[in-house]
Amino acid sequence: MTILSLTMGLVLAWISPLAELADEDGQFRLSLLTVGVPGLVIFSVLYLRILKAAVDGTAARGELAASAVVAVALLLTQDGGPWSWGLLGPAWASGAVLVLNRSAAIVTTAAAIAVGLLLAPPGAGSGPWGAEVFAIPYEESSLPTLGAYLGMAAGASWANRFQLWFWRVVTAAEEGREAQARLAVTEERLRFSRDLHDLVGHSLSAIAVKSEVAAKLSGVDAARAAGEMDEVRALARQALREIRTAVRGYRTVDLDAELRAMTAVLEAGGIRCTLETPRDQVPEGTATLLAWVVREGTTNVLRHSSATGCRITITLREGGVVLEMTNDGVTGVAGRGGTGLIGLSERVAAIGGTITAGPGGPGEFRLRAMVPLEGES
């Protein structure tokens, strides 16, 4: 799609020759059919290769040189003024500036315009794009027409260059958002692994050491070996309690803190976030479950959409709590979520709640969770 939007040069190259295929008597121009059209086909192929190289960020020196030779050959063999075959110069420049630096692009544009005017000077030929279009004959004054030609030639080239630059900016922004999403997931994994290591690392190391001591003493001093194993058992139980505490702390998430954290993550990704929460406190068990829903919903927004806005609403109703997350930037929305939402749906369904995920408004995705207050454990 990006390459298609950069084909302005091809339009300039083809528009006048196509209008000149037949002369005033309706006869096809032999020179145009045998040389002009085949030459333009070759020029077009080379031009598209230049565009592809520009989008891919690679060099296209061979294509630039070959297309320049073809353009000059067509200008030398075909009869026309600057608004006819003379447009080949700006057409070539509109592709060349995409693979050159700024200084080289300026020089190239000026040179291409000069070559176009030199080989297809004002007054040459009688093509449909002559000075009469501006109602000012060349012999009276060529300055207005020349100024229009120069403006169009320079504008076409640099409009192409600006469009490519804008596309690269949008691509870089999208890659940045994806990197932020990956970073958020990685930081969460590191936090949990760090907490788990700090809590149980010492106990597991002590268990390993005492087990080795007990193994060495088993054939020498059974009583001491038994004592060591008693300590191993105590350490194992302590480690088990610490692991359960860690997992419970990880699974029991503060809803308000999670909402603030996920809002910060979304806004860091360039997504405007609107948050609406009830004044009354949500019960702890229900709040933990909703916090997991918010976390999973945020991950889906970052990974599976190009959202610019997200709205999170939590409403306390009689007998239950309803959470809704709605984001834009979605096309081809499916009516089901991924494995994370499936797992959450099973947990919510176990206490009589429901989770639905699917299209909201046009281009929107809506995640809705309803958790009954009487179902919390």
C-alpha positions in Angstrom: 0.0 0.0 0.0 2.9 2.3 0.8 4.5 1.7 -2.6 1.2 2.4 -4.3 0.9 5.8 -2.6 4.4 6.7 -3.9 3.7 6.2 -7.6 3.1 9.8 -8.4 6.1 9.8 -10.8 4.5 7.1 -12.9 1.3 9.2 -13.3 3.5 12.0 -14.5 5.4 9.8 -16.9 2.3 8.2 -18.5 -0.4 10.9 -18.6 0.8 12.9 -21.6 2.1 10.0 -23.8 -1.2 8.2 -23.4 -3.0 11.4 -24.5 -0.7 11.5 -27.6 -1.2 7.9 -28.8 -3.2 9.2 -31.8 -2.6 12.3 -33.9 -5.3 14.8 -35.0 -6.4 12.5 -37.8 -6.9 9.6 -35.4 -3.8 7.7 -36.6 -1.6 6.0 -34.0 1.8 7.6 -33.7 4.3 5.0 -34.9 7.3 6.4 -32.9 5.2 6.4 -29.7 4.0 2.9 -30.2 7.4 1.4 -31.1 9.7 3.4 -28.8 7.8 5.5 -26.4 5.4 3.0 -24.8 8.0 0.2 -24.5 10.5 2.7 -23.0 7.9 3.8 -20.5 7.2 0.2 -19.5 10.9 -0.3 -18.8 11.0 3.0 -16.9 8.0 2.0 -14.8 9.6 -1.3 -13.8 12.8 0.4 -12.8 10.8 3.1 -10.9 8.9 0.4 -8.9 12.1 -1.2 -8.0 13.4 2.1 -6.7 10.3 2.5 -4.6 10.7 -1.0 -3.1 14.3 -0.3 -2.3 13.2 3.0 -0.6 10.6 1.2 1.5 13.1 -1.6 2.4 15.9 0.9 3.2 18.3 -0.5 0.6 20.3 1.1 -2.1 19.2 1.3 -5.7 22.1 2.7 -7.6 21.7 0.4 -10.7 18.0 1.1 -11.0 18.6 4.9 -10.6 21.2 4.9 -13.4 19.2 2.7 -15.7 16.0 4.6 -15.3 17.9 7.9 -15.9 19.3 6.5 -19.2 15.8 5.4 -20.3 14.3 8.8 -19.4 17.0 10.7 -21.4 16.6 8.3 -24.3 12.8 8.9 -24.4 13.3 12.7 -24.2 15.7 12.6 -27.2 13.5 10.4 -29.4 10.1 11.8 -28.6 8.7 15.1 -29.6 7.1 17.2 -26.8 7.3 20.2 -24.6 7.9 20.4 -20.8 4.2 19.6 -20.1 4.5 16.5 -22.3 7.6 14.3 -22.4 9.4 16.9 -20.3 7.5 15.5 -17.3 9.8 12.5 -17.4 12.5 14.5 -15.6 10.3 15.3 -12.6 8.9 11.8 -12.7 12.4 10.3 -12.4 13.3 12.8 -9.7 10.2 11.8 -7.6 11.6 8.3 -7.3 15.3 9.2 -7.0 14.8 11.5 -4.0 13.5 8.5 -2.0 16.8 6.7 -1.9 19.2 9.8 -1.6 20.1 12.0 1.3 18.8 15.5 1.4 21.7 17.3 -0.3 21.8 14.7 -3.1 18.0 14.9 -3.5 18.1 18.7 -3.9 20.8 18.5 -6.6 19.1 15.6 -8.3 15.7 17.4 -8.5 17.3 20.5 -9.9 19.3 18.5 -12.5 16.2 16.4 -13.6 14.2 19.6 -14.0 17.0 21.2 -16.0 17.3 18.1 -18.3 13.6 18.1 -18.8 13.6 21.7 -19.9 16.7 21.3 -22.0 15.5 18.3 -24.0 11.8 19.3 -24.1 12.0 23.1 -24.2 9.0 25.4 -24.1 7.4 25.6 -27.5 8.5 22.2 -28.6 5.8 19.8 -29.8 2.1 20.3 -29.7 1.1 18.0 -26.9 -2.1 18.5 -24.9 -0.3 20.0 -22.0 1.2 23.0 -23.8 1.1 26.6 -22.7 -2.4 27.0 -24.1 -3.7 25.3 -20.9 -2.8 28.4 -19.1 -4.2 30.7 -21.8 -0.7 32.3 -22.2 1.1 31.6 -25.4 4.8 30.8 -25.1 5.8 33.5 -27.6 4.2 36.2 -25.4 5.5 35.1 -22.1 6.9 31.8 -21.0 7.5 32.8 -17.3 4.0 31.9 -15.9 4.1 28.5 -17.5 7.7 27.9 -16.6 7.0 28.9 -13.0 4.1 26.4 -12.9 6.3 23.7 -14.3 9.1 24.3 -11.8 6.6 24.4 -8.9 4.9 21.1 -10.0 8.3 19.4 -10.6 9.8 20.3 -7.3 6.5 19.7 -5.4 5.9 16.2 -6.8 9.4 15.1 -5.8 9.4 16.4 -2.3 5.8 15.4 -1.7 6.9 11.8 -2.3 9.9 12.2 0.0 7.7 13.7 2.8 5.2 10.8 2.4 8.0 8.2 2.8 9.3 10.1 5.8 5.8 10.2 7.4 5.4 6.4 6.8 8.7 5.7 8.5 7.6 7.8 11.5 4.3 5.9 11.8 6.2 2.6 11.5 8.7 3.6 14.2 5.9 4.7 16.5 4.1 1.3 16.1 7.3 -0.6 16.8 7.9 1.6 19.9 4.4 0.6 21.2 5.1 -3.0 20.6 8.4 -2.7 22.4 6.7 -1.0 25.4 4.2 -3.8 25.6 7.0 -6.5 25.6 8.9 -4.5 28.2 5.9 -4.3 30.5 5.4 -8.1 30.3 9.2 -8.7 30.9 9.3 -6.4 33.9 6.4 -8.2 35.5 8.1 -11.6 35.0 11.3 -10.2 36.5 9.5 -8.8 39.5 7.9 -12.1 40.3 11.1 -14.1 39.8 13.0 -11.7 42.0 10.4 -11.9 44.8 10.3 -15.7 44.6 14.1 -15.9 44.7 14.3 -13.6 47.7 11.7 -15.5 49.6 12.7 -19.2 49.1 16.3 -19.1 47.8 17.9 -19.3 51.2 15.6 -22.1 52.4 16.2 -24.2 49.2 20.0 -23.7 49.5 19.9 -24.8 53.1 17.9 -27.9 52.2 20.4 -28.9 49.6 23.4 -28.5 51.9 21.7 -30.4 54.8 20.6 -33.2 52.5 24.2 -33.7 51.4 25.3 -33.8 55.0 22.6 -36.3 55.9 23.6 -38.5 52.9 27.3 -38.5 54.1 26.3 -39.3 57.7 23.8 -42.0 56.9 26.5 -44.7 56.9 28.5 -43.3 59.8 26.2 -41.7 62.3 22.5 -42.6 61.7 21.3 -40.5 64.6 23.0 -37.3 63.3 21.8 -38.1 59.8 18.2 -38.5 61.1 18.6 -35.1 62.9 19.8 -33.5 59.7 16.8 -34.9 57.8 14.4 -33.6 60.5 15.9 -30.1 59.9 15.5 -30.7 56.1 11.9 -31.5 56.6 11.3 -28.4 58.7 13.1 -26.2 56.1 11.0 -27.8 53.3 7.8 -27.0 55.2 9.0 -23.5 55.8 9.8 -23.1 52.1 6.4 -24.4 51.1 4.7 -21.9 53.4 6.8 -19.1 51.8 6.0 -20.2 48.3 2.3 -20.3 49.1 2.6 -16.8 50.6 4.4 -15.6 47.6 1.9 -17.0 45.2 -1.0 -15.8 47.3 0.5 -12.3 47.3 0.9 -12.5 43.6 -2.6 -13.7 43.0 -4.1 -11.3 45.5 -3.7 -8.1 43.6 -4.8 -4.7 44.8 -7.4 -3.5 42.3 -6.7 0.2 42.7 -2.9 -0.3 42.4 -3.5 -2.5 39.4 -5.7 0.0 37.7 -3.1 2.8 38.2 -0.3 0.5 36.9 -2.3 -0.6 33.8 -3.3 3.0 33.1 0.3 4.0 33.2 1.3 1.2 30.9 -1.4 2.2 28.4 -0.6 5.8 28.4 3.1 5.0 28.0 2.1 3.2 24.9 0.4 6.4 23.5 -3.1 5.2 24.4 -5.3 7.8 26.1 -7.0 6.1 29.1 -10.3 7.0 30.9 -10.9 5.4 34.2 -14.3 5.3 36.1 -14.5 3.5 39.5 -17.2 3.4 42.2 -16.9 5.3 45.4 -17.5 2.2 47.5 -14.8 -0.3 48.1 -15.0 -3.5 46.0 -14.7 -6.6 48.3 -11.2 -8.1 48.3 -11.9 -11.4 46.7 -13.9 -9.8 43.9 -11.3 -7.0 43.5 -8.5 -9.5 43.0 -10.4 -11.3 40.3 -11.2 -8.0 38.5 -7.6 -6.9 38.8 -6.6 -10.0 36.8 -9.2 -9.2 34.2 -7.8 -5.7 33.9 -4.3 -7.1 33.5 -5.3 -9.5 30.8 -7.4 -6.8 29.0 -4.5 -4.4 29.0 -2.2 -7.0 27.5 -4.8 -7.7 24.7 -5.1 -3.9 24.0 -1.3 -3.5 23.6 -0.8 -6.7 21.6 -3.8 -7.0 19.4 -4.9 -3.5 18.5 -3.6 -0.1 17.3 -5.7 1.7 19.9 -5.5 5.4 20.6 -8.1 5.3 23.4 -9.2 2.9 26.1 -12.1 3.3 28.7 -12.2 1.2 31.9 -15.4 1.3 33.9 -16.2 -0.5 37.1 -19.8 -0.4 38.4 -21.2 -1.7 41.6 -24.7 -3.1 41.1 -27.1 -4.9 43.3 -25.5 -8.3 43.9 -22.5 -7.9 41.7 -19.7 -5.9 40.1 -19.4 -5.1 36.4 -16.1 -4.2 34.7 -16.0 -3.0 31.1 -12.9 -2.3 29.0 -13.5 -0.7 25.6 -10.7 0.2 23.2 -10.6 1.5 19.6 -8.2 0.7 16.8 -9.5 -2.8 16.1 -10.4 -4.3 12.7 -11.9 -7.8 12.0 -12.7 -8.3 15.7 -13.4 -11.9 16.6 -16.0 -12.9 19.1 -13.7 -14.7 21.4 -10.5 -14.0 23.4 -7.2 -15.8 23.7 -6.1 -18.4 26.2 -5.7 -15.9 29.0 -9.4 -14.8 28.7 -10.5 -18.4 28.5 -8.7 -19.2 31.8 -10.2 -16.1 33.4 -13.7 -17.0 32.1 -13.4 -20.4 33.8 -12.4 -18.9 37.1 -15.2 -16.3 36.9 -17.8 -18.9 35.9 -16.8 -21.0 38.9 -18.3 -18.4 41.2 -21.3 -17.7 39.0 -19.9 -14.8 36.9 -19.5 -14.2 33.2 -16.9 -12.7 30.9 -17.7 -11.7 27.3 -15.4 -10.3 24.7 -16.3 -9.0 21.3 -17.1 -6.0 19.1 -18.4 -2.8 20.8 -19.0 0.2 18.5 -17.5 0.5 15.0 -13.8 -0.4 15.2 -14.0 -1.1 19.0 -13.4 -4.1 21.2 -15.2 -4.6 24.5 -14.3 -6.9 27.4 -17.0 -7.2 30.0 -16.8 -9.1 33.3 -19.7 -9.6 35.7 -18.8 -11.0 39.1 -21.5 -11.7 41.7 -20.7 -10.4 45.2 -22.3 -13.4 46.9 -20.0 -15.7 44.9 -16.8 -14.4 46.3 -14.8 -16.9 48.5 
